[in-house]
């Protein structure tokens, strides 16, 4: 046999071996794709197909035989985290957990770090063994991937945190900056009894590497306002502002509409619908922006712009600038200040805005005679029925300011 023939032969043999392996694996994988037990058995007999062994384990009643199949599946495919976890859970149920089993759980979670089901089952294993922090961290990873486990885990977290908030053992978990924490906040905010718990969580997360997000602040402040905890709500809101925003925290916040409307706390709140609302530039504006409303001739009463204020008893005036553009209404639109706590009381109303005008100034007198913890300033379409409440056209506001007389 000449040299070229030998070279050719040694080139063909690996190719034939590789082709045979591909063919063999192809048949095995094809048979393993069936749910039929006989086909799965054929796949195992053909090439010890790991996936088939894993699937057959579910048909096997005898626990020892099931373990053997799972072990064989892991041996033939060490990356099969599902087989690893099923073996672990089987061993755990049989109370024969060992260090090897612990290592398999660790491996399963590491092999599939973005598989929520693997992570939650591994967490359940560690919880059963009393390794609570390990379980919590795995659950945190799963919740960061998907919302599918919120309903299952959040009630457990609620009870767990109620019992463990006084302990520092789980501060690292509470302080971790997982993206799912605002969802837990919203769950806790469904129950007014959870307000002290939510504040405690917030403080721990705030102190732990400043982990709280803007969304968490919004949920807590909104919860405090809903529960009429005005002082704490105001302090949290004030502390949430950046240095530039704090410069505009007079008796009325952001009256020039230069800052983004935040829709929470003691800033401006805008509800969408019935009108298009924005902050934008138009000639005559002081600064860069003003409030702009385009009314859509909707029969529902417009009352979609408001801000909570905290004025002590006394006399005040609301000053501002406005511009109306083909603003048509039976009565018009006006600013109103009402007491919202401890009881409802009208504290002042502006004149009506209607028609066409260049930039003009307006003033509204405010008189607070009784103790009123919090007031609400609202822009409202005046009217006694749907016909009178209809408004069409545009309206601009700029440089709103409340001053004490």
C-alpha positions as CSV (number, residue, x, y, z in Angstrom):
1,X,0.0,0.0,0.0
2,X,1.6,3.3,-1.0
3,X,1.9,6.4,1.1
4,X,-1.0,8.3,-0.5
5,X,-3.3,5.3,0.0
6,X,-2.4,5.1,3.7
7,X,-3.1,8.8,4.1
8,X,-6.4,8.5,2.4
9,X,-7.3,5.5,4.6
10,X,-6.5,7.3,7.8
11,X,-8.5,10.3,6.6
12,X,-11.5,8.1,5.8
13,X,-11.6,6.1,9.0
14,X,-12.2,9.1,11.4
15,X,-14.8,10.4,9.0
16,X,-16.6,7.0,9.0
17,X,-16.4,6.8,12.8
18,X,-17.8,10.3,13.2
19,X,-20.6,9.6,10.7
20,X,-21.5,6.5,12.7
21,X,-21.6,8.4,15.9
22,X,-23.8,11.1,14.4
23,X,-26.1,8.5,12.9
24,X,-26.3,6.6,16.2
25,X,-27.0,9.8,18.2
26,X,-29.5,10.9,15.7
27,X,-31.5,7.7,16.0
28,X,-31.2,7.8,19.8
29,X,-32.4,11.4,20.0
30,X,-35.3,10.6,17.6
31,X,-36.5,7.7,19.7
32,X,-36.0,9.8,22.9
33,X,-38.4,12.4,21.5
34,X,-41.4,10.1,21.9
35,X,-43.5,9.8,25.0
36,X,-44.1,6.1,24.4
37,X,-42.3,4.0,27.0
38,X,-41.2,1.3,24.4
39,X,-39.6,3.9,22.2
40,X,-37.8,5.4,25.1
41,X,-36.5,1.9,26.1
42,X,-35.3,1.5,22.5
43,X,-33.4,4.8,22.8
44,X,-31.7,3.6,26.0
45,X,-30.8,0.2,24.4
46,X,-29.6,1.9,21.2
47,X,-27.0,4.3,22.7
48,X,-27.8,4.9,26.4
49,X,-29.6,8.1,25.5
50,X,-29.4,10.3,28.6
51,X,-32.7,12.2,27.8
52,X,-34.5,8.9,27.4
53,X,-33.2,7.6,30.7
54,X,-34.4,10.8,32.4
55,X,-37.9,10.5,30.9
56,X,-38.2,6.7,31.7
57,X,-37.4,7.5,35.3
58,X,-40.8,9.2,35.5
59,X,-42.5,6.0,34.4
60,X,-40.6,4.0,37.0
61,X,-42.4,3.3,40.3
62,X,-39.5,1.7,42.2
63,X,-37.4,4.5,43.8
64,X,-34.2,2.5,43.6
65,X,-34.7,1.8,39.9
66,X,-35.6,5.5,39.3
67,X,-32.4,6.6,41.1
68,X,-30.3,4.3,38.9
69,X,-31.9,5.7,35.7
70,X,-31.3,9.3,36.9
71,X,-27.7,8.5,37.9
72,X,-27.1,6.9,34.5
73,X,-28.7,9.9,32.7
74,X,-26.4,12.3,34.7
75,X,-23.3,10.1,33.8
76,X,-24.1,10.2,30.1
77,X,-25.0,13.9,30.2
78,X,-23.5,15.7,33.2
79,X,-25.2,19.0,32.1
80,X,-28.7,17.5,32.4
81,X,-29.7,19.7,35.4
82,X,-33.3,18.4,35.3
83,X,-32.1,14.8,35.9
84,X,-29.7,16.1,38.7
85,X,-32.5,17.9,40.4
86,X,-35.0,15.0,40.2
87,X,-32.4,12.7,41.7
88,X,-31.8,15.2,44.5
89,X,-35.4,15.6,45.3
90,X,-35.8,11.8,45.2
91,X,-32.9,11.4,47.6
92,X,-34.2,14.1,49.8
93,X,-37.6,12.6,50.0
94,X,-36.0,9.3,51.0
95,X,-34.1,11.1,53.7
96,X,-30.8,9.9,52.5
97,X,-29.4,13.3,51.6
98,X,-25.6,13.4,51.6
99,X,-22.8,15.9,50.8
100,X,-22.9,14.5,47.2
101,X,-26.6,15.3,47.0
102,X,-25.9,18.8,48.2
103,X,-23.3,19.2,45.5
104,X,-25.7,17.9,42.9
105,X,-28.2,20.6,44.0
106,X,-25.6,23.3,43.7
107,X,-24.6,21.9,40.3
108,X,-28.2,21.9,39.0
109,X,-28.8,25.5,40.0
110,X,-25.5,26.5,38.4
111,X,-26.1,24.6,35.2
112,X,-29.5,26.3,34.7
113,X,-29.1,29.8,36.3
114,X,-32.0,31.3,34.3
115,X,-34.4,28.4,34.8
116,X,-36.9,29.5,37.4
117,X,-38.3,26.0,38.0
118,X,-34.9,24.6,38.7
119,X,-34.0,27.5,41.0
120,X,-37.3,27.3,43.0
121,X,-37.1,23.5,43.4
122,X,-33.4,23.8,44.6
123,X,-34.5,26.5,47.0
124,X,-37.2,24.2,48.4
125,X,-34.5,21.6,49.0
126,X,-32.3,24.0,51.0
127,X,-35.3,25.2,52.9
128,X,-36.1,21.7,53.9
129,X,-32.5,21.3,55.2
130,X,-32.8,24.5,57.2
131,X,-30.5,26.5,54.9
132,X,-32.9,29.4,54.8
133,X,-30.5,32.1,53.4
134,X,-29.5,29.8,50.5
135,X,-33.2,29.2,49.7
136,X,-34.0,32.9,49.8
137,X,-31.1,33.8,47.5
138,X,-32.2,31.1,45.0
139,X,-35.8,32.4,45.1
140,X,-34.5,35.9,44.6
141,X,-32.7,34.8,41.4
142,X,-35.9,33.1,40.2
143,X,-38.0,36.2,40.9
144,X,-35.5,38.3,39.0
145,X,-36.1,36.1,35.9
146,X,-39.9,35.8,36.0
147,X,-43.1,36.9,37.7
148,X,-44.5,33.4,37.6
149,X,-43.7,32.7,41.2
150,X,-44.9,36.0,42.8
151,X,-48.3,34.6,43.9
152,X,-46.6,31.5,45.4
153,X,-43.7,33.2,47.2
154,X,-44.9,36.6,48.3
155,X,-47.4,35.3,50.9
156,X,-44.5,33.2,52.4
157,X,-42.2,36.2,52.3
158,X,-44.8,38.3,54.1
159,X,-45.0,36.0,57.0
160,X,-41.3,35.3,57.0
161,X,-40.4,39.0,57.1
162,X,-42.9,39.7,59.8
163,X,-41.1,37.2,62.0
164,X,-37.5,38.0,61.0
165,X,-37.3,41.8,60.5
166,X,-35.8,42.3,64.0
167,X,-33.0,39.9,63.1
168,X,-29.9,41.0,61.2
169,X,-29.3,37.5,59.9
170,X,-31.1,38.1,56.6
171,X,-30.0,41.7,56.0
172,X,-27.8,40.8,53.0
173,X,-30.8,39.2,51.3
174,X,-33.1,42.1,52.1
175,X,-30.5,44.5,51.0
176,X,-29.8,42.8,47.7
177,X,-30.9,45.0,44.8
178,X,-33.1,42.5,43.0
179,X,-35.4,44.0,40.4
180,X,-38.4,42.1,41.9
181,X,-38.5,44.0,45.2
182,X,-41.0,46.7,44.0
183,X,-43.4,43.8,43.1
184,X,-43.2,42.6,46.7
185,X,-43.8,46.2,47.9
186,X,-47.0,46.3,45.9
187,X,-48.1,43.0,47.3
188,X,-47.5,44.2,50.9
189,X,-49.2,47.5,50.2
190,X,-52.5,45.6,49.7
191,X,-52.8,45.3,53.4
192,X,-52.7,48.4,55.7
193,X,-51.3,46.2,58.5
194,X,-48.1,45.9,56.5
195,X,-47.2,49.6,56.6
196,X,-44.7,49.2,59.5
197,X,-43.2,46.2,57.8
198,X,-42.8,47.9,54.5
199,X,-41.1,50.9,56.2
200,X,-38.7,48.6,58.0
201,X,-37.8,46.8,54.7
202,X,-37.3,50.1,53.0
203,X,-35.0,51.4,55.7
204,X,-32.9,48.2,55.7
205,X,-32.6,48.3,51.9
206,X,-31.8,52.0,52.0
207,X,-29.0,51.5,54.5
208,X,-27.6,48.4,52.8
209,X,-25.6,49.9,49.9
210,X,-28.4,52.3,49.1
211,X,-30.3,49.5,47.3
212,X,-33.8,51.1,47.1
213,X,-35.0,51.9,43.6
214,X,-37.2,54.9,42.5
215,X,-40.1,52.5,42.1
216,X,-39.8,51.3,45.7
217,X,-39.9,54.9,46.9
218,X,-43.0,55.5,44.9
219,X,-44.8,52.5,46.3
220,X,-43.9,53.3,49.9
221,X,-44.8,57.0,49.6
222,X,-48.1,56.2,47.8
223,X,-48.9,53.7,50.6
224,X,-48.2,56.3,53.3
225,X,-50.4,58.8,51.5
226,X,-53.2,56.3,51.2
227,X,-52.9,55.6,54.9
228,X,-52.9,59.3,55.6
229,X,-49.5,59.2,57.2
230,X,-48.8,62.7,55.9
231,X,-45.7,63.6,57.9
232,X,-43.7,60.4,57.0
233,X,-45.0,60.5,53.4
234,X,-43.7,64.1,53.0
235,X,-40.3,63.4,54.6
236,X,-39.8,60.3,52.4
237,X,-40.9,62.2,49.3
238,X,-38.6,65.2,50.2
239,X,-35.6,62.8,50.7
240,X,-36.3,61.2,47.3
241,X,-35.7,64.4,45.4
242,X,-32.4,65.3,43.8
243,X,-30.6,68.5,44.8
244,X,-31.9,70.5,41.8
245,X,-35.6,69.5,42.5
246,X,-35.3,70.5,46.2
247,X,-34.7,74.1,45.1
248,X,-38.3,74.1,43.9
249,X,-40.0,72.8,47.0
250,X,-41.8,75.9,48.2
251,X,-45.5,75.9,49.1
252,X,-46.2,74.6,45.6
253,X,-43.7,72.2,44.0
254,X,-42.4,72.7,40.4
255,X,-44.9,75.5,39.7
256,X,-42.8,76.5,36.6
257,X,-43.1,72.9,35.2
258,X,-39.4,72.9,34.4
259,X,-38.9,69.4,36.0
260,X,-40.4,66.1,34.8
261,X,-43.9,65.5,36.3
262,X,-43.3,62.5,38.6
263,X,-46.9,61.4,39.4
264,X,-46.2,60.6,43.0
265,X,-45.8,62.1,46.4
266,X,-46.3,65.8,46.8
267,X,-45.5,66.7,43.2
268,X,-47.8,67.1,40.2
269,X,-50.1,64.2,39.4
270,X,-51.6,63.7,35.9
271,X,-54.3,61.2,34.9
272,X,-54.4,60.4,31.3
273,X,-57.6,60.4,29.3
274,X,-60.2,63.1,28.3
275,X,-57.3,65.5,27.3
276,X,-53.7,65.5,26.1
277,X,-51.4,66.8,28.7
278,X,-47.7,67.6,28.4
279,X,-45.0,70.1,29.4
280,X,-43.6,72.0,26.3
281,X,-42.2,75.2,25.1
282,X,-44.2,78.1,23.5
283,X,-43.1,81.7,22.9
284,X,-43.7,83.7,26.1
285,X,-42.8,80.9,28.5
286,X,-40.5,81.7,31.4
287,X,-37.8,79.2,31.2
288,X,-38.0,76.1,28.9
289,X,-41.4,74.6,29.6
290,X,-45.0,75.3,30.6
291,X,-48.0,73.0,31.2
292,X,-50.0,72.4,28.1
293,X,-53.5,70.9,28.0
294,X,-55.5,70.0,24.8
295,X,-59.1,69.3,25.7
296,X,-61.0,66.8,23.6
297,X,-64.6,67.9,24.1
298,X,-65.3,64.9,26.4
299,X,-68.5,64.8,28.5
300,X,-66.7,63.4,31.5
301,X,-65.6,66.1,34.0
302,X,-61.9,67.1,33.5
303,X,-60.1,67.0,36.9
304,X,-56.9,65.3,35.8
305,X,-54.1,67.6,37.1
306,X,-53.5,68.0,40.8
307,X,-50.9,68.4,43.6
308,X,-51.1,67.8,47.4
309,X,-50.0,70.8,49.5
310,X,-49.3,71.3,53.2
311,X,-50.4,74.8,54.2
312,X,-50.9,76.0,57.8
313,X,-54.0,77.9,58.7
314,X,-53.9,81.5,57.3
315,X,-54.4,83.5,54.1
316,X,-52.5,82.8,50.9
317,X,-52.6,83.6,47.2
318,X,-52.0,81.5,44.2
319,X,-50.4,83.5,41.4
320,X,-49.6,82.3,37.9
321,X,-49.6,82.9,34.1
322,X,-51.9,81.4,31.6
323,X,-52.7,81.4,27.9
324,X,-56.0,80.2,26.4
325,X,-56.3,79.2,22.7
326,X,-59.9,78.8,21.3
327,X,-60.9,77.4,24.6
328,X,-64.7,76.7,24.4
329,X,-66.8,75.7,27.4
330,X,-70.1,76.7,29.0
331,X,-68.5,77.8,32.2
332,X,-64.8,77.2,31.7
333,X,-61.9,75.7,33.6
334,X,-60.6,76.8,37.1
335,X,-58.1,76.0,39.8
336,X,-59.6,74.7,43.1
337,X,-57.9,74.2,46.5
338,X,-59.8,71.8,48.8
339,X,-58.9,70.4,52.2
340,X,-58.6,66.6,52.1
341,X,-57.7,65.8,55.7
342,X,-59.1,65.7,58.3
343,X,-62.3,66.7,56.5
344,X,-63.3,68.0,53.1
345,X,-63.6,71.8,52.8
346,X,-63.3,74.2,49.9
347,X,-60.5,76.7,50.5
348,X,-60.4,78.7,47.3
349,X,-61.4,78.9,43.6
350,X,-59.9,80.8,40.7
351,X,-61.7,82.7,38.0
352,X,-62.7,80.7,35.0
353,X,-60.4,80.3,32.0
354,X,-62.1,80.3,28.6
355,X,-61.9,81.9,25.1
356,X,-58.6,83.3,23.7
357,X,-55.9,85.2,25.4
358,X,-52.2,86.1,25.1
359,X,-50.1,85.3,28.2
360,X,-51.8,86.9,31.2
361,X,-51.5,86.7,35.0
362,X,-54.1,85.5,37.4
363,X,-54.5,85.3,41.2
364,X,-56.6,83.1,43.4
365,X,-57.1,83.8,47.1
366,X,-56.9,81.0,49.6
367,X,-58.2,81.1,53.2
368,X,-57.6,78.3,55.7
369,X,-59.6,78.9,58.8
370,X,-59.4,75.5,60.5
371,X,-56.8,72.9,61.0
372,X,-56.2,71.2,57.7
373,X,-53.2,68.8,57.4
374,X,-53.2,68.4,53.7
375,X,-54.9,70.2,50.8
376,X,-55.3,69.3,47.1
377,X,-54.9,71.8,44.3
378,X,-56.8,70.7,41.2
379,X,-57.5,72.0,37.7
380,X,-61.2,71.3,37.1
381,X,-63.8,71.8,34.3
382,X,-66.7,73.6,36.0
383,X,-70.2,72.4,35.3
384,X,-73.3,70.8,36.8
385,X,-73.9,68.3,34.0
386,X,-72.2,66.7,31.0
387,X,-73.1,69.5,28.7
388,X,-71.5,72.2,30.9
389,X,-68.5,70.1,31.6
390,X,-67.5,69.7,28.0
391,X,-64.3,71.6,27.1
392,X,-62.5,72.0,23.8
393,X,-59.4,73.9,22.9
394,X,-56.0,74.5,24.5
395,X,-54.8,76.0,27.7
396,X,-51.2,76.8,29.0
397,X,-50.0,77.5,32.5
398,X,-46.6,78.8,33.8
399,X,-45.0,80.2,36.9
400,X,-47.6,79.0,39.4
401,X,-46.7,80.0,43.0
402,X,-48.4,80.0,46.4
403,X,-47.5,82.8,48.8
404,X,-48.6,83.5,52.3
405,X,-50.1,86.9,52.9
